Structures are given as C-alpha cells and as structure tokens.
Amino acid sequence: MKLKTLLISLLTTVAVSSQAQTTKLLGGDLSLVPAYEAAGDVWLDADGNNIKTTYTDGMLGFVKEKAKWNSVRVRLLVDPTQDSYVATCQDIEYVKKLGKRIKDAGMNLLLDIFYSDTWADVSQQWIPTSWNMNRNTATETIAAKVKSYTTEAINALTAYGAKPDYVQVGNEVSYGMLWDSASGANKSNWFITSSTYDAQQTNINRFATLLKAAAEGVKASSASTAKIVLHCERVGDGASAVNNFYTWVEQAGFTDYDVIGLSFYPQWHGTVAKLKGVITNLTTSFPNKKIQIVETGYKNDGSETDYTPAGQATFLTDLISMLNECANVDGLYYWQPEECGNGADDSGTNRVMDAYDSRGFWSRSWKSSAEQHTLIGAASITAMMAFIGETPDEEEQGTEVTDFENLDFENGESNIVWTLVYTGWGDGPWPKTGERSSMVTGYAAQAWTSSASNLSVGNIIYQSKDNMPAGTYTVKAVVHSDYDGIYLFANDDKTLVSAYSDWKTAEEVSVQTTLNEPGTLTIGLTLPTKPTSTSKVNLYADNFKVTRVDTGVDNIIMDEAKTKDKPIKVLRNGMVLIEKNGRTYNAQGQIVK
C-alpha cells in the first residue's frame, strides 16, 4: 500500500511538474492585424507563401502553428473615433471579432484595457469623452464607471466568444491613470515614483481606488477567473523606481492582481542585465506575483549598427536566455510583430499607422498599392520559441545549401563566381562597397542604366549548380530596383522585385522551386520582357541564400507506403506525409522527419 501511495505521489509530482512547464505564455500584441488585412497588405511566410491563404485564419494560424505562440495581447479603447491616431482603432466591436479569432485558434487572450479614447501611456491618460468627467470629478464617481465599464466590456466579449484569460487594467500606468478629460489634458492627478510615498500619497490613493474598481469589474464579469495584470514600464529608471510603483500601490490598498506586467525596449530602457536586476528585485519583494514581459521589441531599420533583423534575433536570444533563469517569469509578448509600415494604402485615408515603428518581423510598405511583405524576422520567431522550450518543425527548418559560391559577394571584385550578363547596364553588375540599405552592408552586385529601354530580355546575373539533390528549394535575396519588371528566379519559377524610388530601400525577396529528381538549380535575377520605359534604372542585390527541406533519400516504394497501417497526412500546402516504421516520408519516398 505504501508503494502504491508512493507511485501515485510520484506520478502526481511528474504531472504537476509537466503542467508547470507548459503554462508559460508566449505571444505578441497583434492589435493591428485586422487593420492591415483591411488595407490589403499580404504577409509572406519563410517560404514566400501568402500567410492569409496558407494558414487557417491567416496570421492567427501562422503564429500558433509556426511561431508556437499560445497567447495574444489586444488593446481596447472606449471610443477611438475621438482620436486622430489611426493605429488606435480597437473599439469593442473590433476587439470582439479579433478576440474570437484568437480564442477559436485555441490561444489565450490578454485584454489590454486602455480606459481612454486615445493612446494611453506614461505621457497621457485621458478620461473617455463619453464619460463626461474631468480631473475634478470625485474619485468614487470615476471608480464606479471604471467598474461598470470593465464588467460590460468583458461580458460583451465573452458573449461573442472572446472571453479573456488575462485582463490588463490600464496601459503603462506607471504614473497613474484617468488624470483628466482630453480637453483639459492636465496631469495634476499623476504621481512620480522617483519621489516619496508620503509626498505622492494623495494621488497614489486615488490611483489605487481606480485599480480596485477595475479588479472588481473583472471579478463581477463573466470572466471572473481571469488573471489581472498591472502594467509598469519604468525599467529604464531602475529597480528602485519599479519596486516603488508596486510597493506604493499595495501600500495604498490595492493587492488584488496576479501578474506584474513590464515593458522592456532596450532603446529606451537599457540592457538585458538591467532588466534582470529589476526582475530579481521584484521577485524578492513580491514572491507571490508572476512576472510577464507584456511588451518588448527591437528596431530593425539600420538606424544604429545592431538595429537589423539579425540584431533583433540576437536581442531576443539574450533576453530569453535571461528570462528562463527567472522562476517567476511566465509570460513574454512581442510588441506589434505584424507591423509592416503604414499599410498598403500608404498615402490614402485607409492608413494603418501614422509612422513606422520598424520593430516588426516583416518588411515595410512604401507604395500606395497592395503590398506583399517578406518575413525578415524568421530568426526572431525561432529565438522566441526557446522561452517555452519549442523548436521549429523539423521539416520547416531547412538545410542550408553551401555549394553555391559567394552568395553575399563579400569576397569582392576579384573573386566573382556569378555569371554577369551585360544587357545595357551602364556600370555592369559589379560588386560595390558601402551600405545601401539597412539590410545590406559591404559588397553587393550593383548596376545602373540611363534608360530601361536599353536593357535586353534575359538573365541579368545568375549562377548554376549541377547534381543538386531532389527537393524543394527556397531562394532568398535582398534586392533593390526602381524598375517594376525585374524578377528573382530559381529555375522556371520567379518572384517580382518591387520597385522603390528610394535608393537606400531594399526588400528580402524569395522564390521557391522543386527538383523532382537530382538536377541543375539556377538562381539569379532576370528580365523576362523588353522594357519600354525611358526612366533610369538602378539595381543592387546581395545576401543570396539557398535552403531546402532536409530530405535524406530512402528507397521505399510509394505504393507500399500507402497501406492502411502507414497513415497519410496532407498538409495545407498540399505536401503528402506518410508514416512508416517511426519515420515520416514525402510522396517521393524521401525522409522528412
């Protein structure tokens, strides 16, 4: 009997331990996804596939299936029509629809309630216009409205199928919230964590009363078990300032929250080591509270040396390595990973953003027509998976093909192994030094002509390799052209390079082709039709990369594989997978897992 009890205890311990390992939340704030969709923007995955048509419910399916996310954060404003900033469009109807998509995808929903019509952050926390209140309104009156609004909003979401799992009561409320009406815009009701509790007590008490009302509103709603998040973004001010915020709020009587939510952007808040100091301090002071990074991001626009897609991935790798050392940290959200510029309607009335943040995972939009956005943050997505102990699907990781030469031209002019075709290029596509965009440094193949009509049909630059293994290949390159007629190609498949007027602008372009049997793979840039334009054309290309799915060939017979004891799985992209003897094969009998 003792042995049986011991076994049950051990099994229970293992089960609890296993469950604890899977409760960490990984995700991002995807509040702009519907707005980008409405603007006509198209995100591409690592293989150049249209995310909207390749994955169930587009971006939501992609982040769950490929990025392994299990949670999404969405902001909620009271009446964003009162605000001129186009990115604050998330009213209750907008959030209901997006929230339901998140829940239908099987992910957690973190609802970020702004308690404002406009962007709420440390510089502005204005009372919604429809509440008809201002800085002189009695705290109890504002608190009653906070409670009723919180309950009503959550009930509306739940009834629609968008029940939140976490509720963030205010956004970046490090100095308090609901200071005044937007028309008055007075900050007399805020408090400063660099001061003392006694000096700030009146406004801290007011703030704590509002937080209590928000928590009561959550508890009174149809999502009464939702975890409550209290958000502070004072990491840049150090451990004492952040500790003051949470200590003072609890000292004023508000303790009914579950999660300490932090913002961390290295461009404003400092190093990962500084964040670790803040987390260590909070863990000591508040051992019963979980800690989540509810916002983080890293620029990729080349404005500084490390602000590149590669630098972004390195930052996330370092951040997550540190976070995984912190036992109380159980959540990580990337800020606005879907961001790809102002949106396809860049200069019109249907803009998505007023200015670029340049911290997303996709290339930016520059034109006034519908845009396709290349995934430039694939390494960042992979880096984030380490937070929950995940890795990319094996068949999606790809194997880099190394028997092409000088794919980034860094060996210089004296060692060019590409075939350079002179078809009217005034300068010839010779490697040049110097940075041309945030995605290109050092050498690159560069050419120009005074008139596009001078160019001839055919390949501009290409390289071939024989005896390449059978498989599906993805070819990527960073390319700039200001003529809309040049293509990146791989054998008979090609992808149009978008035209840009700004010489320092480039995009990562990708194309995919399949060799059904070993053979020749030719990649490069081509001009399929004779131009009639008389405009000058500039071109540069760099950082070519060729990858393929890891396909160790095993001689099996397809008909034998298709027996009832060897199940067949068809993926969304049409790829057939066959299970046999513990291995997974594709339709050609090649091992893929």
DRENDOLUM-186772 format. One record per residue (C-alpha): residue in three letters; x, y, z. Coordinates in steps of 0.001 Angstrom, whole numbers, padded with zeros to 6 digits, always signed. Layout:
N
ALAXYZ...
REM end
This chain:
593
MET+000000+000000+000000LYS+002866+002331+000828LEU+004446+001551-002550LYS+001166+002311-004318THR+000850+005604-002433LEU+004436+006475-003303LEU+003856+005744-007004ILE+000717+007874-007039SER+002619+010672-005337LEU+005465+010430-007849LEU+003079+010380-010794THR+001225+013382-009394THR+004505+015236-008942VAL+005528+014461-012521ALA+002141+015563-013845VAL+002245+018824-011885SER+005822+019450-012993SER+004912+018770-016618GLN+001913+021074-016373ALA+004037+023812-014838GLN+006436+023599-017764THR+003633+024221-020240THR+001947+027170-018511LYS+004366+029816-019768LEU+002768+032239-022207LEU+004453+033155-025476GLY+002902+035614-027874GLY+002642+039152-029111ASP+000382+042175-029364LEU-001449+041673-032666SER-003909+044550-032314LEU-003333+045803-035878VAL-003842+042526-037768PRO-007437+043261-038920ALA-006449+046811-039921TYR-003593+045568-042119GLU-005877+042923-043606ALA-008489+045571-044459ALA-005775+047718-046073GLY-004857+044867-048415ASP-001441+044030-047004VAL-000184+040481-047534TRP+002303+038808-045195LEU+004530+036051-046583ASP+005974+033161-044598ALA+009579+031971-044771ASP+008869+030074-047980GLY+007160+033003-049684ASN+003628+031653-049166ASN+000720+034036-048601ILE+000002+033634-044891LYS-003683+034544-045301THR-004345+031690-047733THR-001823+029163-046411TYR-002790+029021-042728THR-006139+028668-041001ASP-007286+032239-040293GLY-004103+033703-041693MET-001826+035410-039184LEU-003509+033775-036193GLY-002853+030339-037639PHE+000695+031262-038572VAL+001743+032447-035113LYS+000203+029385-033491GLU+001498+026811-035962LYS+004870+028245-036945ALA+005807+030582-034100LYS+004338+028236-031443TRP+002530+031106-029740ASN-000157+030266-027209SER-001333+033773-026313VAL-002139+037102-027985ARG-002491+040566-026470VAL-005083+043026-027817ARG-005736+046605-026730LEU-009243+048009-026156LEU-010186+051697-026350VAL-013523+053208-025367ASP-014182+055348-028452PRO-011149+055582-030752THR-013064+057787-033204GLN-012238+060592-030756ASP-008540+060084-031530SER-006675+061156-034656TYR-004032+058423-034403VAL-005077+055741-036893ALA-003425+052826-035041THR-005900+053262-032168CYS-008897+051758-033943GLN-009652+048990-031439ASP-013168+049649-030164ILE-015309+046939-028606GLU-016666+045667-031945TYR-013151+045412-033398VAL-011846+043580-030322LYS-014819+041214-030201LYS-014073+039980-033713LEU-010310+039728-033252GLY-010711+038207-029803LYS-012991+035486-031132ARG-010438+034622-033808ILE-007799+034268-031105LYS-009987+032057-028937ASP-011132+029995-031919ALA-007461+029383-032686GLY-007103+027861-029225MET-004920+030617-027781ASN-005122+032702-024621LEU-006356+036292-024857LEU-004711+039077-022860LEU-007096+042035-022943ASP-005305+045358-022505ILE-007919+047911-021384PHE-006754+051459-022067TYR-009598+053249-020184SER-009295+056038-022741ASP-010343+057091-026231THR-006765+057739-027196TRP-003366+056128-026797ALA-002777+055603-023083ASP+000834+055612-021938VAL+003036+057359-019388SER+002598+060707-021141GLN-001187+060682-021466GLN-004007+059037-019536TRP-007174+060896-020510ILE-010713+060117-019370PRO-013002+058975-022231THR-015115+061793-023641SER-018383+059888-023265TRP-017858+059591-019507ASN-018306+063375-019116MET-015748+063591-016315ASN-012558+065525-015625ARG-009773+065912-013048ASN-012240+067450-010555THR-014718+064573-010699ALA-014889+062677-007403THR-012630+059615-007379GLU-015533+057408-006247THR-017600+058532-009262ILE-014822+057711-011717ALA-014202+054398-009918ALA-017849+053384-010265LYS-017622+053995-014011VAL-014369+052052-014256LYS-016004+049063-012589SER-019172+049091-014703TYR-017270+049682-017956THR-014858+046825-017200THR-017693+044400-016475GLU-019730+045447-019511ALA-016785+045211-021899ILE-015743+041765-020686ASN-019322+040486-020761ALA-019701+041696-024340LEU-016510+039897-025350THR-017481+036695-023568ALA-020936+036660-025154TYR-019272+036966-028569GLY-016915+034057-027913ALA-013886+036166-026966LYS-013584+035542-023240PRO-010296+036991-021969ASP-007942+034847-019899TYR-005912+037815-018669VAL-007036+041410-018178GLN-004540+044263-018047VAL-006134+047070-016034GLY-004661+050119-017729ASN-001795+050533-020149GLU+001602+051791-018919VAL+000053+053240-015779SER+003407+053927-014091TYR+002209+057453-013178GLY-001447+056564-012604MET-004400+056803-014984LEU-007544+058777-015830TRP-005846+062052-014910ASP-008257+064412-016675SER-010501+064849-019690ALA-008721+065023-023046SER-009909+068596-023492GLY-008386+069610-020170ALA-005270+067438-020510ASN-003977+068258-017046LYS-001558+065909-015234SER-002213+067110-011686ASN-003571+063671-010727TRP-000409+061762-011566PHE+002323+060603-009197ILE+006082+060151-009664THR+007943+057060-008480SER+011227+058944-008101SER+009627+060904-005251THR+008428+059511-001888TYR+005230+057752-000927ASP+004299+060445+001588ALA+004739+063213-000977GLN+002660+061371-003580GLN+000123+059686-001286THR-002980+061636-002341ASN-002647+060710-005996ILE-001495+057152-005231ASN-004622+056617-003110ARG-006747+057898-005986PHE-004988+055528-008389ALA-005362+052539-006043THR-009089+053237-005750LEU-009417+053139-009533LEU-007438+049892-009723LYS-009655+048294-007060ALA-012690+049253-009131ALA-011158+047741-012253ALA-010395+044491-010426GLU-013917+044425-009000GLY-015227+044881-012520VAL-013255+041841-013676LYS-014485+039754-010720ALA-018096+040781-011396SER-017874+039836-015070SER-018399+036613-016973ALA-014610+036181-016942SER-014312+036400-013163THR-011397+033956-013068ALA-009276+035959-015494LYS-005838+036845-014154ILE-005312+040571-013549VAL-002176+042282-014874LEU-000768+045559-013510HIS+001482+047219-016094CYS+004574+049350-015413GLU+007211+050496-017936ARG+009745+052145-015630VAL+012518+049549-016157GLY+014680+052331-017561ASP+014557+054089-014182GLY+015938+051042-012412ALA+014854+048536-009796SER+014001+051046-007065ALA+011569+053033-009235VAL+009755+049897-010399ASN+009719+048495-006876ASN+008309+051795-005612PHE+005427+051612-008051TYR+004208+048189-006930THR+005044+048778-003257TRP+003205+052094-003108VAL+000127+050708-004876GLU-000096+047860-002387GLN+000577+050243+000489ALA-002411+052258-000716GLY-004563+049144-000526PHE-004563+047518-003969THR-003276+043952-003852ASP-005883+042115-005925TYR-003788+041461-009005ASP-001932+038371-010178VAL+000745+039476-012617ILE+003384+042177-012684GLY+003469+043286-016312LEU+006593+045038-017590SER+007576+046821-020794PHE+011163+046424-021964TYR+012602+048134-025024PRO+016420+048323-024999GLN+016453+051574-026988TRP+014759+053285-024033HIS+015187+051003-021042GLY+018778+049810-021233THR+020392+046388-021146VAL+019070+042903-020528ALA+021212+042891-017397LYS+019337+045955-016139LEU+016026+044191-016698LYS+017322+041173-014785GLY+018125+043427-011844VAL+014552+044750-011879ILE+013078+041244-012057THR+015331+039968-009271ASN+014249+042846-007050LEU+010561+042298-007804THR+010841+038553-007181THR+012248+039256-003733SER+009667+041928-002902PHE+006636+040184-004430PRO+007346+036425-004387ASN+003679+035528-004890LYS+003257+037553-008081LYS+004048+036215-011532ILE+006041+038480-013830GLN+005404+038893-017545ILE+007090+040996-020204VAL+003888+042235-021816GLU+005737+044415-024326THR+009156+044096-025879GLY+010613+044965-029254TYR+013828+045728-031093LYS+014341+048015-034076ASN+015478+046576-037419ASP+015783+049720-039561GLY+019562+050121-039549SER+019400+053426-037663GLU+022160+052022-035466THR+024723+049293-036111ASP+022833+046474-034396TYR+019340+047586-035431THR+018934+044865-038059PRO+016873+041670-038328ALA+019940+039751-037160GLY+020412+042148-034250GLN+016753+041715-033351ALA+017173+037929-033184THR+020321+038272-031084PHE+018500+040567-028662LEU+015654+038063-028267THR+018083+035196-027775ASP+019842+037089-024981LEU+016568+038275-023438ILE+015022+034814-023340SER+018183+033212-022001MET+017940+035611-019065LEU+014167+035243-018598ASN+014456+031468-018476GLU+016679+031883-015425CYS+013882+033724-013584ALA+011439+031340-011941ASN+008626+033872-011520VAL+008586+034960-015173ASP+005840+033109-017034GLY+004936+035357-019978LEU+006550+037115-022948TYR+004787+039225-025585TYR+006445+040884-028582TRP+005113+044313-029465GLN+003369+044590-032840PRO+005295+041882-034744GLU+002797+042205-037618GLU+003863+045809-038267CYS+004955+046375-041859GLY+004752+050119-042259ASN+001839+052427-042867GLY-000115+049782-044706ALA-000832+049198-048372ASP-002910+052360-048582ASP+000190+054268-047532SER-000840+057739-048642GLY-004619+057427-048559THR-007359+057578-045964ASN-007139+053893-045046ARG-003719+054066-043421VAL-002846+051619-040652MET-000135+053642-038916ASP+000984+057254-038928ALA+004681+056415-038624TYR+006905+053359-038783ASP+007967+051669-035575SER+010341+049374-037513ARG+010269+046680-034853GLY+008126+044082-036614PHE+009029+040809-038317TRP+008001+041750-041877SER+009339+044177-044485ARG+007805+047655-044672SER+005338+049122-047140TRP+006258+052131-049272LYS+003730+052185-052086SER+000068+053089-052431SER-000954+049695-053823ALA-001458+046397-052023GLU+001885+045144-050741GLN+003426+041760-050091HIS+005651+041783-047032THR+008611+039447-046778LEU+009356+037749-043477ILE+012644+039307-042332GLY+012310+038218-038704ALA+012252+034436-039110ALA+015287+034127-036846SER+013493+036268-034238ILE+010468+033970-034310THR+012734+030962-033831ALA+014585+032691-030983MET+011326+033354-029133MET+010396+029667-029141ALA+013149+028976-026612PHE+011045+030724-023961ILE+008657+027771-023897GLY+011195+025141-024933GLU+009914+024813-028506THR+011817+024480-031780PRO+010648+024929-035382ASP+009002+021959-037060GLU+011788+019782-038408GLU+010515+019764-041962GLU+010330+023572-041894GLN+013838+024279-040602GLY+015503+023633-043920THR+019118+022782-044605GLU+021345+025485-045980VAL+022912+024585-049313THR+026561+025584-049215ASP+027841+024554-052629PHE+026816+027833-054241GLU+029657+030351-054014ASN+029956+033939-052851LEU+026233+034360-052227ASP+026816+037647-050424PHE+029615+038953-052696GLU+031837+039621-049710ASN+034921+038251-051480GLY+034959+041380-053610GLU+035504+042116-057279SER+038469+039807-057711ASN+036581+036630-056914ILE+033202+036778-058650VAL+031768+033373-059404TRP+028440+034652-060700THR+027781+034967-064423LEU+027367+038681-065070VAL+025371+039417-068198TYR+025788+042854-069807THR+022419+043757-071263GLY+022599+047515-071421TRP+023768+048161-067873GLY+025927+051275-067931ASP+028025+050144-064988GLY+027642+046390-065327PRO+026514+044473-062255TRP+029873+044756-060490PRO+030270+044328-056743LYS+030473+047636-054916THR+031351+048543-051362GLY+029282+050613-048997GLU+025943+050318-047286ARG+022883+050801-049482SER+020111+049884-047046SER+019551+048638-043539MET+019638+045106-044959VAL+022859+045372-046961THR+026421+046077-045860GLY+029757+045698-047607TYR+029864+044319-051144ALA+026812+043916-053382ALA+026169+043361-057086GLN+025236+046797-058406ALA+024253+048155-061829TRP+022524+051088-063487THR+021397+052261-066902SER+020255+055655-068141SER+017153+054149-069765ALA+015305+050911-069108SER+014678+050631-072866ASN+018397+049874-073255LEU+018003+046567-071454SER+017681+043202-073169VAL+015445+040295-072224GLY+017186+037559-070238ASN+019200+036902-067144ILE+020972+039846-065533ILE+023017+037809-063087TYR+022887+034091-062387GLN+024668+031065-061032SER+024049+027358-061699LYS+024932+024188-059857ASP+024602+020673-061224ASN+023818+017452-059357MET+021670+019167-056732PRO+019609+016699-054631ALA+015903+016382-055277GLY+013784+018550-053042THR+012023+021880-052643TYR+014372+024869-052602THR+013765+028367-051294VAL+015966+031130-052695LYS+016131+034485-050919ALA+017979+037696-051736VAL+017981+041342-050689VAL+017215+043340-053830HIS+016626+046968-054796SER+015252+048065-058150ASP+013430+051191-059193TYR+012059+049441-062298ASP+008996+047225-061833GLY+009997+044371-064130ILE+012970+042541-062611TYR+012452+039121-061035LEU+014303+036876-058627PHE+014239+033403-060183ALA+015035+029793-059393ASN+014847+027587-062481ASP+011422+028251-064057ASP+009917+029936-061001LYS+010198+033657-060351THR+009044+036438-057990LEU+008698+040118-058947VAL+011036+042534-057197SER+009017+045542-056012ALA+010156+048873-057394TYR+011342+051544-054959SER+012310+055130-055707ASP+014499+055479-052633TRP+017973+054135-053425LYS+018554+053015-049828THR+015462+050838-049745ALA+015610+047114-050360GLU+013469+044121-049535GLU+014144+040475-048966VAL+012564+038613-051906SER+012034+034859-052006VAL+011126+032280-054628GLN+010579+028554-054354THR+011194+025779-056876THR+011197+021990-056749LEU+013561+019418-058239ASN+011647+016179-058528GLU+014928+014357-059136PRO+018605+015355-058814GLY+019499+018018-061360THR+020571+021584-062020LEU+019481+024553-059937THR+019918+028006-061461ILE+019260+031136-059419GLY+019600+034857-060077LEU+017866+037954-061389THR+016150+038088-064753LEU+014263+040461-067042PRO+011528+038426-068806THR+010126+041164-071050LYS+011627+044053-073028PRO+011137+047368-071163THR+009619+050353-072926SER+010309+052761-070078THR+012874+055508-070677SER+013467+056021-066964LYS+016863+055443-065420VAL+017135+052114-063571ASN+019248+051360-060514LEU+019730+047830-059241TYR+021596+046117-056463ALA+021368+042636-054978ASP+023043+040923-052079ASN+022762+038199-049450PHE+021511+035384-051675LYS+020642+032282-049696VAL+019501+028837-050839THR+017795+026392-048487ARG+015951+023139-048910VAL+013950+020796-046723ASP+016184+018153-045186THR+015419+015151-047412GLY+017621+012166-046791VAL+016588+009792-049596ASP+015419+006348-048612ASN+014407+003837-051299ILE+010887+002892-050419ILE+008037+002092-052743MET+005231+004643-052694ASP+002505+002034-053191GLU+003837+000052-050259ALA+003772+003170-048078LYS+000128+003858-048852THR-001222+000961-046824LYS-003733+001351-044065ASP-001127+000794-041331LYS+001011+003631-042708PRO-001217+006711-042323ILE-001089+009539-044831LYS-001257+013187-043774VAL-001841+016024-046242LEU-000572+019411-045096ARG-002226+022722-046015ASN+000388+023358-048677GLY-000530+020061-050361MET+002545+018180-049200VAL+001837+014493-048530LEU+003459+012918-045466ILE+003494+009159-044899GLU+004263+007479-041577LYS+006201+004224-041745ASN+008275+002420-039129GLY+008610+005536-036994ARG+009819+007728-039869THR+007990+010324-041966TYR+008342+010352-045777ASN+007147+012656-048526ALA+005352+011491-051654GLN+008690+010819-053374GLY+009755+008443-050634GLN+012218+010857-049085ILE+012656+011065-045309VAL+011462+014399-043929LYS+011364+013524-040214
REM end
